[in-house]
Amino acid sequence: MSSRRFVDRRKSLLPASTAIIATALLMVPSAAHAATAGNIWTVVKSPNVTTGTFASNDLESVAAVSDTDVWAVGFESKTGFDPTGAFPLIEHWNGTAWSVSLTGTQNAMLTSVSADAANDAWAVGNVVNSRTLLAEHWNGSAWQAVPMPMPTDAISARIEGVTALSANNAWAVGTFSNNDLNLPLIEHWDGTRWSVTPNVPRQVSVSNDLHAITAVSAGDIWAVGEFDQGGTSPESQLLMHWNGTSWSLAKPAVLNAGQSNALPVAATAVSSNDVWAAGGVRVTGPDGSTSQQPFAMHWNGTRWAQVATPAPATISAAFAFSGIAAVSQNDVWGVGTNAGRAFIEHWDGSSWSTAGIPTLGASGNSLSAIVRSGTNSMWAVGENNPTTGLITKTLTLHTTNG
């Protein structure tokens, strides 16, 4: 669901047929019927570690403690399409400028970051060659790798989302594979070590994947993803809730007529009765044509329900949310990519509308994540292709009118 050349955590989750179409449509322009709000976002310069013909510098996730303490993570690589050449990348905003905080020494990518204090942040991801897990912890002065175990019967695993609540309480989600199934993976940090959560509930399916996690409190946490329900449109929402004692499955939102393959890949929470999840959904038109559109759903304390987003003027197989952040009940922001171009949408309490963004790279761009950093300020991060699709640079957008 993004334009990046590496198969990241979102794009890899597209159904195979959709992914093939998406590749062909990456550079096709698209717009929404809804009116576009004025642009309140500005591009802020951010570092690029790698240069050269096949250089990639990509930010996948962003977290904020305050306006002067923001983290962004992703990867950098000199090897273009070969993901084994990727190395972890962490950047920090101090209120004045972005700087590189860490570049890894192994073939790995960071997929998610979360921070609850100036001396407590987690960045998580995956080691490419060994198909193992990566966790980095910030203690206020340095990042340090911390072991993250694999499930005992796993032949491969990946972590895609993390939420940090306190120094002795953090959760991470993803998926692991044994010889027969893809199963949901949840891990917990207790202040001393990460451990695999046993007996995680799942849908009866050959594949259950968790992509994101968000917390209202230590006893109210949501994890979202998708499971394969079989048939010609197999993907359905996988929704799990932690009540402080155990994880349980929640009933998916009902889709509109003509919709299928709803894949939530991001989540955000305001309160126990105000939680959002977002991603993409397949839409089949009256003529049988299919496209992908942004998918948003809301938890009101009782049930999940789909919330309509602006319909595209031009159909695309690569139009979906990849990040979402809630400021309040009437102020929610979603970011993503539409056929190789970044987009931002805003929820005002009544409806979603397309928001204006600055002019970005002529050869493509994408936004992967968004976060609130202050009372009225927000950051969105991703990648930018200023001159050629073979070179990607980090992209950071900021607003003080969020």
C-alpha atoms as one frame of an Amber mdcrd trajectory, in Angstrom:
protein
   0.000   0.000   0.000   2.881   2.331  -0.476   5.116   3.376  -3.297   8.366
   2.253  -1.698  10.453  -0.191  -3.692  11.115  -2.495  -0.765   8.222  -4.796
   0.099   7.345  -3.249   3.438   4.839  -4.246   6.073   1.892  -2.632   4.311
   2.563  -3.366   0.638   3.385  -6.977   1.412  -0.149  -7.432   2.749  -1.928
  -6.630  -0.479  -3.548  -9.641  -2.133  -1.284 -10.902  -4.908  -3.560  -9.819
  -7.742  -3.927  -6.335  -6.304  -0.203  -5.977  -5.730   0.488  -6.729  -9.394
  -1.978  -4.089 -10.528  -0.573  -1.619  -8.001   2.898  -1.942  -9.452   1.615
  -1.001 -12.870  -0.282   2.009 -11.507   2.320   3.472  -9.177   2.784   6.598
 -11.204  -0.824   7.134 -12.339  -2.188  10.402 -10.869  -5.438  10.257  -8.925
  -7.616  12.681  -7.026 -10.664  12.678  -4.799 -14.071  14.129  -5.588 -14.202
  15.832  -2.210 -12.996  19.395  -1.931  -9.406  19.801  -0.804  -8.802  21.832
   2.329  -6.074  24.470   2.348  -2.540  23.243   2.863  -1.331  23.655   6.446
   1.581  21.228   6.071   5.197  22.153   5.350   8.199  20.045   4.377  10.952
  20.039   6.992  14.453  19.017   5.913  15.536  15.634   7.273  18.842  13.736
   6.896  19.600  11.095   4.278  22.299   8.619   5.231  22.719   6.916   1.867
  23.468   8.483  -1.499  24.096   7.056  -4.947  22.232   5.600  -7.913  20.211
   3.075  -5.902  20.028   4.926  -2.575  17.001   4.447  -0.330  16.230   6.509
   2.762  12.788   5.738   4.128  10.847   6.586   7.288   8.169   4.081   8.282
   6.937   5.275  11.686   6.940   8.334  13.944   6.392   8.894  17.675   6.451
  12.010  19.844   6.985  12.819  23.497   6.655  16.565  22.870   7.204  19.242
  20.209  10.923  19.068  20.939  11.255  15.295  21.238  10.118  13.349  18.173
  11.424  10.031  16.795  11.178   8.641  13.266  12.379   5.191  12.193  12.784
   3.225   8.985  15.709   2.025   6.909  18.485   3.112   4.557  20.092   1.136
   1.763  22.481   1.456  -1.157  21.214  -1.642  -2.946  17.936  -0.483  -4.446
  15.486  -3.340  -4.896  17.443  -5.831  -2.771  16.009  -5.694   0.779  18.989
  -7.594   2.227  20.991  -4.399   1.804  18.787  -2.427   4.204  19.963  -1.107
   7.564  17.941   0.346  10.456  17.573   4.125  10.530  16.488   6.272  13.491
  16.178  10.055  13.343  15.354  12.595  16.084  13.750  16.044  16.106  14.904
  18.304  18.942  12.613  21.228  18.207  15.041  22.812  15.766  16.367  20.135
  13.396  16.294  16.463  12.533  19.466  14.446  13.143  20.490  10.819  12.678
  20.449   8.994  16.000  21.218   5.444  14.886  22.089   3.478  11.779  22.255
  -0.259  12.264  24.996  -2.710  11.414  22.790  -5.524  10.250  20.449  -6.170
   7.320  17.266  -5.055   8.972  14.382  -2.612   8.828  12.585  -0.766  11.619
   8.825  -0.755  11.181   7.441   1.004  14.259   8.404   3.356  17.078   6.647
   4.425  20.274   7.737   6.701  23.121   6.123   7.408  26.483   8.890   9.497
  28.051  12.113  11.305  27.181  14.054   8.308  28.492  11.778   5.496  27.321
  11.189   4.714  23.642  11.058   1.508  21.630  11.850   0.960  17.951  11.037
  -2.474  16.532  11.468  -4.284  13.245  12.919  -7.303  11.548  16.236  -8.767
  10.494  15.991  -9.661   6.807  18.485 -12.501   6.357  17.724 -14.490   9.496
  14.015 -13.658   9.605  14.282 -12.766  13.248  13.090  -9.834  15.341  14.744
  -6.547  16.224  14.077  -4.283  19.211  15.989  -1.118  20.089  15.436   0.772
  23.373  16.155   4.446  24.077  17.140   5.128  27.701  17.541   8.883  27.404
  21.112   8.842  26.190  21.571   5.970  23.742  19.799   3.271  21.749  20.541
  -0.290  22.820  19.506  -3.544  21.146  17.333  -5.745  23.365  16.637  -9.424
  22.580  13.128 -10.158  21.332  12.332 -13.893  21.304  10.767 -15.912  18.519
   7.869 -18.271  19.305   9.215 -21.758  19.971   7.738 -23.309  16.805   8.386
 -20.362  14.487  10.361 -20.750  11.272  10.020 -17.010  10.609   8.427 -14.003
  12.265   8.021 -10.272  11.912   7.076  -7.432  14.240   5.068  -4.571  12.750
   3.747  -2.419  15.582   4.713  -1.324  19.091   3.201   0.781  21.878   5.118
   1.940  24.941   3.087   2.709  28.062   5.744   2.906  30.778   9.258   1.731
  31.606   7.906  -1.694  32.543   5.037  -2.021  30.099   5.235  -2.172  26.311
   3.519  -4.330  23.712   4.544  -5.359  20.179   2.516  -7.180  17.519   3.136
  -9.000  14.257   2.913 -12.514  12.881   4.918 -15.719  12.813   4.914 -18.796
  10.636   5.304 -22.419  11.600   5.271 -25.249   9.090   1.530 -24.927   8.495
   0.113 -21.534   9.488   0.670 -17.811   9.818  -0.300 -16.962  13.391  -0.752
 -13.680  15.280   2.253 -12.699  17.377   2.019 -10.542  20.509   4.994  -9.819
  22.752   5.171  -7.977  26.086   7.939  -6.020  27.822   7.797  -6.181  31.622
  10.710  -3.903  32.375  13.250  -6.724  32.255  12.644  -8.739  29.119  10.391
  -9.307  26.125   8.288 -12.474  26.195   5.930 -14.133  23.726   2.307 -13.953
  24.844   0.936 -17.517  24.893  -2.430 -18.642  23.539  -3.161 -15.518  21.511
  -6.694 -15.842  20.114  -7.102 -16.121  16.358  -9.678 -16.622  13.678  -9.982
 -20.155  12.271  -7.816 -19.507   9.247  -4.503 -20.458   7.667  -3.284 -16.876
   8.103  -3.715 -14.321  10.916  -1.589 -11.153  10.826  -1.426  -8.208  13.223
  -0.101  -4.913  11.872  -0.666  -2.206  14.481  -1.399  -1.623  18.147  -2.726
   1.347  20.123  -3.395   1.843  23.827  -5.967   3.867  25.730  -4.497   2.656
  29.017  -2.672  -0.354  30.449  -6.002  -2.162  30.607  -7.481  -1.028  27.302
  -5.414  -1.872  24.217  -6.357  -2.660  20.619  -4.398  -4.644  18.013  -5.541
  -4.723  14.378  -4.714  -6.695  11.258  -6.348  -9.179   8.920  -7.033 -12.867
   8.478  -7.583 -15.025   5.419 -11.191 -16.204   5.301 -10.786 -18.052   1.980
 -12.644 -17.637  -1.279 -12.084 -15.061  -4.001 -11.975 -12.116  -1.546 -10.267
 -13.644   1.448  -9.022 -10.764   3.596 -11.099  -9.716   6.599 -10.388  -7.569
   9.646  -8.595  -9.148  12.595  -9.405  -7.119  15.729  -8.140  -7.937  19.223
  -8.645  -6.248  22.588  -6.670  -6.403  25.849  -8.725  -5.734  28.980  -5.838
  -5.849  31.416  -6.086  -9.599  31.895  -6.446 -11.309  28.534  -6.683 -10.776
  24.784  -9.997 -11.444  23.014 -11.338 -11.216  19.469 -13.759  -8.452  18.475
 -16.367  -8.576  15.733 -15.236  -6.918  12.458 -17.002  -3.898  11.026 -19.670
  -4.633   8.400 -18.506  -3.624   4.919 -20.571  -1.733   2.395 -21.987  -3.473
  -0.671 -19.318  -4.152  -3.282 -16.478  -3.998  -0.768 -14.108  -6.782   0.306
 -10.562  -7.387   1.476 -10.536  -4.771   4.243  -7.026  -4.546   5.674  -6.526
  -2.252   8.700  -2.814  -1.462   9.115  -2.878   1.481  11.538  -4.727   2.389
  14.735  -5.123   5.308  17.133  -7.128   5.911  20.302  -8.670   8.929  22.029
 -10.617   7.124  24.752 -12.232   3.789  25.536 -15.185   4.679  23.306 -13.254
   6.500  20.589 -10.759   4.322  18.686  -9.885   4.383  14.981  -8.319   1.852
  12.605  -7.416   2.488   8.970  -5.999   0.809   5.877  -7.411  -0.154   2.490
 -10.457  -1.936   1.094 -11.183  -3.455  -2.319 -14.142  -1.936  -4.151 -15.890
  -3.642  -7.067 -17.809  -1.307  -9.361 -21.040  -2.014 -11.235 -18.991  -2.838
 -14.329 -16.923  -5.402 -12.467 -13.798  -3.248 -12.260 -11.911  -3.327  -8.965
  -9.954  -0.675  -7.140  -8.543  -0.039  -3.702  -9.783   2.843  -1.557  -8.911
   4.138   1.907 -10.700   2.249   4.666 -11.523   3.792   8.047 -13.486   2.284
  10.900 -14.426   3.526  14.362 -14.991   1.918  17.768 -17.672   3.674  19.823
 -17.283   1.550  22.929 -19.746  -1.066  21.717 -18.945  -1.996  18.137 -16.693
  -1.280  15.165 -18.349   0.494  12.227 -17.004   1.605   8.856 -16.821   5.374
   8.241 -16.978   6.595   4.631 -13.940   8.288   3.070 -13.819  10.471  -0.090
 -14.303   8.480  -3.293 -11.504   8.748  -5.860 -12.043  10.492  -9.174  -9.700
   7.979 -10.830  -9.634   4.354  -9.749  -6.380   2.951  -8.443  -5.193  -0.362
  -7.076  -2.824   1.396  -4.663  -4.939   3.910  -2.718  -4.963   3.305   1.032
  -4.252   4.728   4.463  -0.972   3.686   6.066  -1.118   5.837   9.211  -3.708
   7.493  11.447  -3.556   9.807  14.461  -6.339  11.219  16.607  -6.064  14.596
  18.309  -9.610  14.593  19.665 -13.073  13.229  18.922 -13.503  15.804  16.148
  -9.924  15.954  14.895  -8.387  12.840  13.298  -5.776  12.666  10.539  -4.937
   9.863   8.121  -2.014   9.573   5.702  -1.196   7.178   2.901  -0.360   6.738
  -0.753  -2.503   6.922  -3.871  -0.849   5.447  -6.969   2.608   6.660  -6.008
   1.537   9.982  -4.493   1.185  10.892  -0.832  -2.168  12.062   0.492  -3.610
  13.329   3.781  -7.238  13.208   4.921  -8.937  14.828   7.919 -11.929  13.847
  10.077 -13.809  16.829  11.562 -16.304  14.862  13.622 -18.781  14.509  10.773
 -16.896  13.416   7.660 -13.501  12.730   6.120 -12.129  15.215   3.575  -8.940
  15.478   1.549  -6.350  17.862   2.984  -3.863  19.855   0.961  -0.160  18.972
   1.023   2.967  20.696  -0.317   4.403  19.933  -3.729   6.588  16.846  -3.326
   8.956  14.774  -5.471   8.149  14.682  -9.174   8.992  10.978  -9.383   6.732
   9.862  -6.538   6.300  10.054  -2.794   4.492   8.350   0.065   3.482   8.919
   3.662   3.697   6.004   6.085   2.790   7.376   9.516   1.517  10.386  11.433
   1.606  11.473  15.084   0.456  14.313  17.306   3.435  16.043  18.946   1.758
  18.903  20.807  -1.521  20.682  21.413  -1.805  21.753  17.776   1.235  20.239
  16.122   1.679  17.031  14.137   4.332  15.186  12.106   3.898  12.893   9.104
   6.775  10.852   7.681   7.540   8.765   4.610   9.730   8.944   1.530  10.217
  11.295  -1.406  11.492  10.653  -4.954  12.618  14.084  -6.127  14.256  13.198
  -9.444  14.101   9.463 -10.140  12.267   6.448  -8.789  15.627   4.790  -8.172
  16.503   7.267  -5.414  14.338   7.845  -2.341  14.876  10.417   0.392  13.369
  10.790   3.822  10.195  12.890   3.978   8.978  14.752   7.064   5.924  17.033
   7.027   4.930  19.292   9.945   1.920  21.380  10.891   1.138  23.638  13.823
  -2.557  23.839  12.928  -3.511  20.215  13.564
